Amino acid sequence: MRSVAAMFDEMVEATGKFAKKVDEGCEDVNTGVSKYFTLLAKGNRIHEA
């Protein structure tokens, strides 16, 4: 039983690390998309003026 518990603990730790990496990646994508749309809106305002 002890080895099964250790295996589950390792899986939980690995899953947590993976989730953290995915979350960081999503934050990076969101930042990039936000910058893109900000520049797009700025260009649109300049074009309409």
N, CA, C and O atoms as a Tripos MOL2 file, in Angstrom:
@<TRIPOS>MOLECULE
protein
  196   195    49     0     0
PROTEIN
NO_CHARGES

@<TRIPOS>ATOM
      1 N           0.8160   -1.1970    0.0000 N.3       1 MET1
      2 CA          0.0000    0.0000    0.0000 C.3       1 MET1
      3 C           0.8580    1.2580    0.0000 C.2       1 MET1
      4 O           0.4820    2.2850   -0.5650 O.2       1 MET1
      5 N           1.9910    1.1590    0.6300 N.am      2 ARG2
      6 CA          2.8420    2.3320    0.7320 C.3       2 ARG2
      7 C           3.3290    2.7860   -0.6400 C.2       2 ARG2
      8 O           3.3920    3.9850   -0.9120 O.2       2 ARG2
      9 N           3.6700    1.8390   -1.4990 N.am      3 SER3
     10 CA          4.1620    2.1980   -2.8280 C.3       3 SER3
     11 C           3.0520    2.8260   -3.6760 C.2       3 SER3
     12 O           3.3190    3.7130   -4.4860 O.2       3 SER3
     13 N           1.8250    2.3760   -3.4950 N.am      4 VAL4
     14 CA          0.6960    2.9530   -4.2310 C.3       4 VAL4
     15 C           0.4840    4.3980   -3.7920 C.2       4 VAL4
     16 O           0.2560    5.2750   -4.6260 O.2       4 VAL4
     17 N           0.5580    4.6430   -2.5040 N.am      5 ALA5
     18 CA          0.3960    6.0020   -1.9890 C.3       5 ALA5
     19 C           1.5130    6.9050   -2.4990 C.2       5 ALA5
     20 O           1.2700    8.0580   -2.8540 O.2       5 ALA5
     21 N           2.7310    6.3850   -2.5340 N.am      6 ALA6
     22 CA          3.8560    7.1730   -3.0400 C.3       6 ALA6
     23 C           3.6670    7.4860   -4.5170 C.2       6 ALA6
     24 O           3.9800    8.5870   -4.9680 O.2       6 ALA6
     25 N           3.1530    6.5120   -5.2700 N.am      7 MET7
     26 CA          2.9130    6.7290   -6.6900 C.3       7 MET7
     27 C           1.8560    7.8170   -6.8940 C.2       7 MET7
     28 O           2.0180    8.6850   -7.7510 O.2       7 MET7
     29 N           0.7920    7.7730   -6.1210 N.am      8 PHE8
     30 CA         -0.2400    8.8010   -6.2310 C.3       8 PHE8
     31 C           0.3010   10.1710   -5.8430 C.2       8 PHE8
     32 O          -0.0420   11.1750   -6.4680 O.2       8 PHE8
     33 N           1.1430   10.2200   -4.8170 N.am      9 ASP9
     34 CA          1.7540   11.4910   -4.4250 C.3       9 ASP9
     35 C           2.6000   12.0670   -5.5520 C.2       9 ASP9
     36 O           2.5580   13.2700   -5.8110 O.2       9 ASP9
     37 N           3.3620   11.2160   -6.2200 N.am     10 GLU10
     38 CA          4.1820   11.6580   -7.3490 C.3      10 GLU10
     39 C           3.3060   12.1490   -8.4990 C.2      10 GLU10
     40 O           3.6220   13.1490   -9.1440 O.2      10 GLU10
     41 N           2.2050   11.4410   -8.7530 N.am     11 MET11
     42 CA          1.2990   11.8600   -9.8250 C.3      11 MET11
     43 C           0.6700   13.2160   -9.5070 C.2      11 MET11
     44 O           0.5310   14.0600  -10.3920 O.2      11 MET11
     45 N           0.2960   13.4230   -8.2640 N.am     12 VAL12
     46 CA         -0.2890   14.7040   -7.8600 C.3      12 VAL12
     47 C           0.7330   15.8190   -8.0310 C.2      12 VAL12
     48 O           0.4010   16.9010   -8.5140 O.2      12 VAL12
     49 N           1.9650   15.5590   -7.6390 N.am     13 GLU13
     50 CA          3.0210   16.5640   -7.7640 C.3      13 GLU13
     51 C           3.2860   16.8930   -9.2340 C.2      13 GLU13
     52 O           3.4060   18.0620   -9.5980 O.2      13 GLU13
     53 N           3.3760   15.8710  -10.0680 N.am     14 ALA14
     54 CA          3.6240   16.0830  -11.4960 C.3      14 ALA14
     55 C           2.4610   16.8290  -12.1450 C.2      14 ALA14
     56 O           2.6750   17.7130  -12.9730 O.2      14 ALA14
     57 N           1.2480   16.4790  -11.7750 N.am     15 THR15
     58 CA          0.0680   17.1510  -12.3220 C.3      15 THR15
     59 C           0.0560   18.6170  -11.9070 C.2      15 THR15
     60 O          -0.2800   19.4880  -12.7090 O.2      15 THR15
     61 N           0.4160   18.8870  -10.6730 N.am     16 GLY16
     62 CA          0.4750   20.2670  -10.1870 C.3      16 GLY16
     63 C           1.5040   21.0870  -10.9420 C.2      16 GLY16
     64 O           1.2490   22.2370  -11.2980 O.2      16 GLY16
     65 N           2.6700   20.4960  -11.1880 N.am     17 LYS17
     66 CA          3.7180   21.1960  -11.9360 C.3      17 LYS17
     67 C           3.2730   21.4570  -13.3680 C.2      17 LYS17
     68 O           3.5060   22.5390  -13.9090 O.2      17 LYS17
     69 N           2.6310   20.4630  -13.9840 N.am     18 PHE18
     70 CA          2.1450   20.6210  -15.3500 C.3      18 PHE18
     71 C           1.0800   21.7130  -15.4180 C.2      18 PHE18
     72 O           1.0890   22.5370  -16.3330 O.2      18 PHE18
     73 N           0.1730   21.7180  -14.4610 N.am     19 ALA19
     74 CA         -0.8850   22.7310  -14.4330 C.3      19 ALA19
     75 C          -0.2880   24.1290  -14.2820 C.2      19 ALA19
     76 O          -0.7770   25.0850  -14.8840 O.2      19 ALA19
     77 N           0.7550   24.2450  -13.4890 N.am     20 LYS20
     78 CA          1.4050   25.5450  -13.3020 C.3      20 LYS20
     79 C           2.0390   26.0160  -14.6110 C.2      20 LYS20
     80 O           1.9310   27.1920  -14.9610 O.2      20 LYS20
     81 N           2.6930   25.1180  -15.3300 N.am     21 LYS21
     82 CA          3.3050   25.4740  -16.6190 C.3      21 LYS21
     83 C           2.2400   25.8900  -17.6300 C.2      21 LYS21
     84 O           2.4200   26.8620  -18.3630 O.2      21 LYS21
     85 N           1.1390   25.1570  -17.6680 N.am     22 VAL22
     86 CA          0.0520   25.4910  -18.5910 C.3      22 VAL22
     87 C          -0.5190   26.8580  -18.2400 C.2      22 VAL22
     88 O          -0.8040   27.6590  -19.1290 O.2      22 VAL22
     89 N          -0.6870   27.1250  -16.9600 N.am     23 ASP23
     90 CA         -1.2190   28.4080  -16.5120 C.3      23 ASP23
     91 C          -0.2930   29.5500  -16.9150 C.2      23 ASP23
     92 O          -0.7560   30.6010  -17.3600 O.2      23 ASP23
     93 N           1.0180   29.3480  -16.7600 N.am     24 GLU24
     94 CA          1.9870   30.3680  -17.1720 C.3      24 GLU24
     95 C           1.9040   30.6040  -18.6760 C.2      24 GLU24
     96 O           1.9630   31.7450  -19.1330 O.2      24 GLU24
     97 N           1.7670   29.5350  -19.4380 N.am     25 GLY25
     98 CA          1.6420   29.6670  -20.8900 C.3      25 GLY25
     99 C           0.3920   30.4360  -21.2770 C.2      25 GLY25
    100 O           0.4260   31.2720  -22.1800 O.2      25 GLY25
    101 N          -0.7050   30.1580  -20.5990 N.am     26 CYS26
    102 CA         -1.9550   30.8760  -20.8830 C.3      26 CYS26
    103 C          -1.8170   32.3560  -20.5550 C.2      26 CYS26
    104 O          -2.3190   33.2040  -21.2930 O.2      26 CYS26
    105 N          -1.1450   32.6700  -19.4650 N.am     27 GLU27
    106 CA         -0.9300   34.0710  -19.1050 C.3      27 GLU27
    107 C          -0.1080   34.7740  -20.1750 C.2      27 GLU27
    108 O          -0.4000   35.9170  -20.5280 O.2      27 GLU27
    109 N           0.9150   34.1050  -20.6950 N.am     28 ASP28
    110 CA          1.7380   34.6900  -21.7540 C.3      28 ASP28
    111 C           0.9210   34.9410  -23.0140 C.2      28 ASP28
    112 O           1.0550   35.9890  -23.6470 O.2      28 ASP28
    113 N           0.0850   33.9930  -23.3740 N.am     29 VAL29
    114 CA         -0.7640   34.1490  -24.5620 C.3      29 VAL29
    115 C          -1.7490   35.2950  -24.3480 C.2      29 VAL29
    116 O          -1.9440   36.1160  -25.2430 O.2      29 VAL29
    117 N          -2.3620   35.3570  -23.1860 N.am     30 ASN30
    118 CA         -3.3130   36.4320  -22.8970 C.3      30 ASN30
    119 C          -2.6430   37.7970  -22.9660 C.2      30 ASN30
    120 O          -3.2340   38.7520  -23.4720 O.2      30 ASN30
    121 N          -1.4280   37.8970  -22.4680 N.am     31 THR31
    122 CA         -0.6950   39.1540  -22.5250 C.3      31 THR31
    123 C          -0.4240   39.5430  -23.9710 C.2      31 THR31
    124 O          -0.6140   40.6980  -24.3520 O.2      31 THR31
    125 N           0.0140   38.5940  -24.7680 N.am     32 GLY32
    126 CA          0.2920   38.8620  -26.1780 C.3      32 GLY32
    127 C          -0.9500   39.2740  -26.9400 C.2      32 GLY32
    128 O          -0.9060   40.2080  -27.7410 O.2      32 GLY32
    129 N          -2.0490   38.5950  -26.7040 N.am     33 VAL33
    130 CA         -3.3030   38.9250  -27.3900 C.3      33 VAL33
    131 C          -3.7910   40.3050  -26.9620 C.2      33 VAL33
    132 O          -4.2760   41.0780  -27.7870 O.2      33 VAL33
    133 N          -3.6660   40.6070  -25.6950 N.am     34 SER34
    134 CA         -4.0780   41.9180  -25.1980 C.3      34 SER34
    135 C          -3.2700   43.0320  -25.8600 C.2      34 SER34
    136 O          -3.8270   44.0540  -26.2630 O.2      34 SER34
    137 N          -1.9650   42.8330  -25.9680 N.am     35 LYS35
    138 CA         -1.1160   43.8310  -26.6300 C.3      35 LYS35
    139 C          -1.5010   43.9820  -28.0990 C.2      35 LYS35
    140 O          -1.5330   45.0970  -28.6210 O.2      35 LYS35
    141 N          -1.7930   42.8700  -28.7640 N.am     36 TYR36
    142 CA         -2.1730   42.9070  -30.1720 C.3      36 TYR36
    143 C          -3.4510   43.7150  -30.3680 C.2      36 TYR36
    144 O          -3.5120   44.5880  -31.2340 O.2      36 TYR36
    145 N          -4.4680   43.4260  -29.5650 N.am     37 PHE37
    146 CA         -5.7360   44.1340  -29.7320 C.3      37 PHE37
    147 C          -5.6230   45.6010  -29.3250 C.2      37 PHE37
    148 O          -6.3200   46.4460  -29.8860 O.2      37 PHE37
    149 N          -4.7690   45.9170  -28.3740 N.am     38 THR38
    150 CA         -4.5400   47.3150  -28.0150 C.3      38 THR38
    151 C          -3.9330   48.0560  -29.1940 C.2      38 THR38
    152 O          -4.3730   49.1550  -29.5330 O.2      38 THR38
    153 N          -2.9240   47.4610  -29.8190 N.am     39 LEU39
    154 CA         -2.3110   48.0920  -30.9910 C.3      39 LEU39
    155 C          -3.2880   48.1640  -32.1580 C.2      39 LEU39
    156 O          -3.2970   49.1510  -32.8930 O.2      39 LEU39
    157 N          -4.0970   47.1500  -32.3330 N.am     40 LEU40
    158 CA         -5.0930   47.1400  -33.3960 C.3      40 LEU40
    159 C          -6.1110   48.2630  -33.1900 C.2      40 LEU40
    160 O          -6.4670   48.9580  -34.1420 O.2      40 LEU40
    161 N          -6.5730   48.4410  -31.9720 N.am     41 ALA41
    162 CA         -7.5300   49.5070  -31.6700 C.3      41 ALA41
    163 C          -6.8930   50.8760  -31.8820 C.2      41 ALA41
    164 O          -7.5330   51.7900  -32.4000 O.2      41 ALA41
    165 N          -5.6390   51.0130  -31.4820 N.am     42 LYS42
    166 CA         -4.9330   52.2840  -31.6700 C.3      42 LYS42
    167 C          -4.8120   52.5980  -33.1590 C.2      42 LYS42
    168 O          -5.0590   53.7280  -33.5780 O.2      42 LYS42
    169 N          -4.4380   51.6120  -33.9470 N.am     43 GLY43
    170 CA         -4.3330   51.8050  -35.3910 C.3      43 GLY43
    171 C          -5.6780   52.1310  -36.0110 C.2      43 GLY43
    172 O          -5.7600   52.9340  -36.9410 O.2      43 GLY43
    173 N          -6.7260   51.5160  -35.5050 N.am     44 ASN44
    174 CA         -8.0740   51.7730  -36.0070 C.3      44 ASN44
    175 C          -8.4970   53.2110  -35.7000 C.2      44 ASN44
    176 O          -9.1030   53.8750  -36.5400 O.2      44 ASN44
    177 N          -8.1790   53.6850  -34.5000 N.am     45 ARG45
    178 CA         -8.5150   55.0740  -34.1420 C.3      45 ARG45
    179 C          -7.7580   56.0590  -35.0170 C.2      45 ARG45
    180 O          -8.3150   57.0770  -35.4300 O.2      45 ARG45
    181 N          -6.5020   55.7700  -35.3010 N.am     46 ILE46
    182 CA         -5.6990   56.6490  -36.1570 C.3      46 ILE46
    183 C          -6.2770   56.6560  -37.5660 C.2      46 ILE46
    184 O          -6.3560   57.7060  -38.2030 O.2      46 ILE46
    185 N          -6.6760   55.4990  -38.0470 N.am     47 HIS47
    186 CA         -7.2300   55.3810  -39.3970 C.3      47 HIS47
    187 C          -8.5590   56.1320  -39.5210 C.2      47 HIS47
    188 O          -8.8350   56.7440  -40.5530 O.2      47 HIS47
    189 N          -9.3760   56.0830  -38.4710 N.am     48 GLU48
    190 CA        -10.6830   56.7360  -38.5020 C.3      48 GLU48
    191 C         -10.5860   58.2430  -38.3190 C.2      48 GLU48
    192 O         -11.5060   58.9670  -38.6990 O.2      48 GLU48
    193 N          -9.4990   58.7250  -37.7500 N.am     49 ALA49
    194 CA         -9.3660   60.1640  -37.4710 C.3      49 ALA49
    195 C          -9.1160   60.9820  -38.7010 C.2      49 ALA49
    196 O          -8.9850   62.2030  -38.6150 O.2      49 ALA49
@<TRIPOS>BOND
     1     1     2 1
     2     2     3 1
     3     3     4 2
     4     3     5 am
     5     5     6 1
     6     6     7 1
     7     7     8 2
     8     7     9 am
     9     9    10 1
    10    10    11 1
    11    11    12 2
    12    11    13 am
    13    13    14 1
    14    14    15 1
    15    15    16 2
    16    15    17 am
    17    17    18 1
    18    18    19 1
    19    19    20 2
    20    19    21 am
    21    21    22 1
    22    22    23 1
    23    23    24 2
    24    23    25 am
    25    25    26 1
    26    26    27 1
    27    27    28 2
    28    27    29 am
    29    29    30 1
    30    30    31 1
    31    31    32 2
    32    31    33 am
    33    33    34 1
    34    34    35 1
    35    35    36 2
    36    35    37 am
    37    37    38 1
    38    38    39 1
    39    39    40 2
    40    39    41 am
    41    41    42 1
    42    42    43 1
    43    43    44 2
    44    43    45 am
    45    45    46 1
    46    46    47 1
    47    47    48 2
    48    47    49 am
    49    49    50 1
    50    50    51 1
    51    51    52 2
    52    51    53 am
    53    53    54 1
    54    54    55 1
    55    55    56 2
    56    55    57 am
    57    57    58 1
    58    58    59 1
    59    59    60 2
    60    59    61 am
    61    61    62 1
    62    62    63 1
    63    63    64 2
    64    63    65 am
    65    65    66 1
    66    66    67 1
    67    67    68 2
    68    67    69 am
    69    69    70 1
    70    70    71 1
    71    71    72 2
    72    71    73 am
    73    73    74 1
    74    74    75 1
    75    75    76 2
    76    75    77 am
    77    77    78 1
    78    78    79 1
    79    79    80 2
    80    79    81 am
    81    81    82 1
    82    82    83 1
    83    83    84 2
    84    83    85 am
    85    85    86 1
    86    86    87 1
    87    87    88 2
    88    87    89 am
    89    89    90 1
    90    90    91 1
    91    91    92 2
    92    91    93 am
    93    93    94 1
    94    94    95 1
    95    95    96 2
    96    95    97 am
    97    97    98 1
    98    98    99 1
    99    99   100 2
   100    99   101 am
   101   101   102 1
   102   102   103 1
   103   103   104 2
   104   103   105 am
   105   105   106 1
   106   106   107 1
   107   107   108 2
   108   107   109 am
   109   109   110 1
   110   110   111 1
   111   111   112 2
   112   111   113 am
   113   113   114 1
   114   114   115 1
   115   115   116 2
   116   115   117 am
   117   117   118 1
   118   118   119 1
   119   119   120 2
   120   119   121 am
   121   121   122 1
   122   122   123 1
   123   123   124 2
   124   123   125 am
   125   125   126 1
   126   126   127 1
   127   127   128 2
   128   127   129 am
   129   129   130 1
   130   130   131 1
   131   131   132 2
   132   131   133 am
   133   133   134 1
   134   134   135 1
   135   135   136 2
   136   135   137 am
   137   137   138 1
   138   138   139 1
   139   139   140 2
   140   139   141 am
   141   141   142 1
   142   142   143 1
   143   143   144 2
   144   143   145 am
   145   145   146 1
   146   146   147 1
   147   147   148 2
   148   147   149 am
   149   149   150 1
   150   150   151 1
   151   151   152 2
   152   151   153 am
   153   153   154 1
   154   154   155 1
   155   155   156 2
   156   155   157 am
   157   157   158 1
   158   158   159 1
   159   159   160 2
   160   159   161 am
   161   161   162 1
   162   162   163 1
   163   163   164 2
   164   163   165 am
   165   165   166 1
   166   166   167 1
   167   167   168 2
   168   167   169 am
   169   169   170 1
   170   170   171 1
   171   171   172 2
   172   171   173 am
   173   173   174 1
   174   174   175 1
   175   175   176 2
   176   175   177 am
   177   177   178 1
   178   178   179 1
   179   179   180 2
   180   179   181 am
   181   181   182 1
   182   182   183 1
   183   183   184 2
   184   183   185 am
   185   185   186 1
   186   186   187 1
   187   187   188 2
   188   187   189 am
   189   189   190 1
   190   190   191 1
   191   191   192 2
   192   191   193 am
   193   193   194 1
   194   194   195 1
   195   195   196 2
@<TRIPOS>SUBSTRUCTURE
     1 MET1         2 RESIDUE 1 A MET
     2 ARG2         6 RESIDUE 1 A ARG
     3 SER3        10 RESIDUE 1 A SER
     4 VAL4        14 RESIDUE 1 A VAL
     5 ALA5        18 RESIDUE 1 A ALA
     6 ALA6        22 RESIDUE 1 A ALA
     7 MET7        26 RESIDUE 1 A MET
     8 PHE8        30 RESIDUE 1 A PHE
     9 ASP9        34 RESIDUE 1 A ASP
    10 GLU10       38 RESIDUE 1 A GLU
    11 MET11       42 RESIDUE 1 A MET
    12 VAL12       46 RESIDUE 1 A VAL
    13 GLU13       50 RESIDUE 1 A GLU
    14 ALA14       54 RESIDUE 1 A ALA
    15 THR15       58 RESIDUE 1 A THR
    16 GLY16       62 RESIDUE 1 A GLY
    17 LYS17       66 RESIDUE 1 A LYS
    18 PHE18       70 RESIDUE 1 A PHE
    19 ALA19       74 RESIDUE 1 A ALA
    20 LYS20       78 RESIDUE 1 A LYS
    21 LYS21       82 RESIDUE 1 A LYS
    22 VAL22       86 RESIDUE 1 A VAL
    23 ASP23       90 RESIDUE 1 A ASP
    24 GLU24       94 RESIDUE 1 A GLU
    25 GLY25       98 RESIDUE 1 A GLY
    26 CYS26      102 RESIDUE 1 A CYS
    27 GLU27      106 RESIDUE 1 A GLU
    28 ASP28      110 RESIDUE 1 A ASP
    29 VAL29      114 RESIDUE 1 A VAL
    30 ASN30      118 RESIDUE 1 A ASN
    31 THR31      122 RESIDUE 1 A THR
    32 GLY32      126 RESIDUE 1 A GLY
    33 VAL33      130 RESIDUE 1 A VAL
    34 SER34      134 RESIDUE 1 A SER
    35 LYS35      138 RESIDUE 1 A LYS
    36 TYR36      142 RESIDUE 1 A TYR
    37 PHE37      146 RESIDUE 1 A PHE
    38 THR38      150 RESIDUE 1 A THR
    39 LEU39      154 RESIDUE 1 A LEU
    40 LEU40      158 RESIDUE 1 A LEU
    41 ALA41      162 RESIDUE 1 A ALA
    42 LYS42      166 RESIDUE 1 A LYS
    43 GLY43      170 RESIDUE 1 A GLY
    44 ASN44      174 RESIDUE 1 A ASN
    45 ARG45      178 RESIDUE 1 A ARG
    46 ILE46      182 RESIDUE 1 A ILE
    47 HIS47      186 RESIDUE 1 A HIS
    48 GLU48      190 RESIDUE 1 A GLU
    49 ALA49      194 RESIDUE 1 A ALA
